[in-house]
Amino acid sequence: MNERRRHPGRRQSELREQAEAALTRLPRLAARGSVAETLHELQVHQIELEMQNETLRQTETALEESRDRYLDLYEFAPVGYLTLDDSGTIVTANLTAAGLLGCERERLLARRFDACVGADGREPWQRLFLDMKAGAGARTLELELACGDGPRLFAQINCLRVAGTPGLRITIADIGERKRAELALRESEERFRSLFDHSMDAVFLTTPEGEILAANPMAQSLFGYSEEELRRIGRTAVVDPSDPRLRPALRQREETGRYQGELAFRDKSGRIFPVEVSSSLFLDRDGRRLTSMMVRDISQRLQAERELATLREDLHALLEWQVARHTIAALAHELHQPLSGIAALSTAASRMLASPRTPRLALREALGQLAADAQRAGGVARQLLASLRGPEVPMEAADLEPLLRQTARAAQDRCGPRCRLEIVCAAELPAVRINRLQVTKVLLNLIGNGVEAMGEQAWQRIRIDVAVDENGGSACVSVHDDGPGVAPGRERDIFHPFVSGKPGGLGMGLAISRSLVEMQGGRLWYDAAAGPGATFRFTLPFARPAP
């Protein structure tokens, strides 16, 4: 087509030759002279016109096909096309643009484009539009678009202004998936940064070789270094190189990708302390091997565990002493009375035999020996009872609420996950004068009895209430469980030694608990009128009178 337009004379000559060739194939008309020549020219011209018409029809068909292809490409292109006039009004739009904006094309036309821009993007769009009006060029901008109530669209806007032509040409490409992925990544990074910055554990980002890339504020506080110092000195400055567990830990992390255990670390002052470490290997975006390391100082926890172990040993020793005390006391009580009777009877018999009317010297000697033995046995029993009073118990002023909460933590293992311990203390309760160890033992006994009484109940609760006693000079501690309670008529018996309501029970727990409370100057009893379940109450005298 272009070749023909450049050489019209050549095309005319070709048509002439083709017309004459076609004329030779037609039957000749009988004519002479100039008429024959004129007729020949007309026939050639007619054939030329017909051939030109055919060429025009073919060209028109090709143009229509080309236009249809162009319209298909324009209307259904993977990107939206818009044309704006100098006021920013949409004058043309393809179907893709209308679909992306969620608006019919007829409604979209004659609307200002900035009405389709989200609030956060309007100012950047206005600046770009004014810049584009000032001169030709191309610009790109990412915007959030929506037309009316249509769906919101994250899009990349490519703007083009051609010199010498009015208006602005725009393409719209949907980048929603990428934008959502970017937002999700940004939110994930923000959450990680928040956890990193506010973690209660020290967190390090390191290389497997020991270079520290990042350290959170807790790590800086725990070890006494700034993040810049930690980056400069590396991991070797905070681990204890003499710890024999260090090399196996690094080897395990290298082989399995993870390590979790206890190691020794040191801070800037040189203090070495125990920590719990959790470390993992991972790959970053660039495929580089990095490690995360979470470090928790467990020195206080280990100290608390040691104190708890000591408390348990002391409680066990106290229990053994109390069991022995009550056992021997009960035996001594049972022996004392008959031995006293034997002694009295032996004395009377000796007096009778002293009478002249009562001979038999051998009988008197035997009875005298019986009396001596009985007196000696009674003296042993009295000495045993005196020895069981034990040493002087140290007493001190103490706040009950911290002691109750410490005891609850010690009892939690026995209570199990299904049991809930509740502690309610009256406000501004004065300190009590007690022996901490003995009161702790009483509380553990009562809590343990409650747990055993509730057995396999689905929901278990033990409630400890502390209030001022009716007399005003003591604190009253109530321990309540949701078990079946004490059978009627047995409220007094349960405090006697060797009386137990549990199969295989020794029957010393409540007896020991009452004895320990009485050693504090208080009293322990079972409150049958407190409602369902079992409620035990005991008093402890205040160190100073209640206000």
Secondary structure, 3 states (H helix, E strand, C coil): CHHHHHCHHHHHHHHHHHHHHHHHCCCCCCCCHHHHHHHHHHHHHHHHHHHHHHHHHHHHHHHHHHHHHHHHHHHCCCCEEEEECCCCEEEEECHHHHHHHCCCHHHHCCCEHHHHECHHHHHHHHHHHHHHHHCCEEEEEEEEECCCCCCCEEEEEEEEECCCCCCEEEEEEECHHHHHHHHHHHHHHHHHHHHHHHCCCEEEEECCCCCEEEECHHHHHHHCCCHHHHHHHCHHHCECCCCCCHHHHHHHHHHHCEEEEEEEEECCCCCEEEEEEEEEEEECCCCCEEEEEEEEECHHHHHHHHHHHHHHHHHHHHHHHHHHHHHHHHHHHHHHHHHHHHHHHHHHHHHHHHCCCCCCHHHHHHHHHHHHHHHHHHHHHHHHHHHCCCCCCCCEEECHHHHHHHHHHHHHHHHCCCEEEEEEECCCCCCEEECHHHHHHHHHHHHHHHHHHHCCCCCEEEEEEEEECCCCCEEEEEEEECCCCCCCCCCCHHHCCCCCCCCCCCCCHHHHHHHHHHHCCCCEEECHHHCCCEEEEEEEEECCCCC
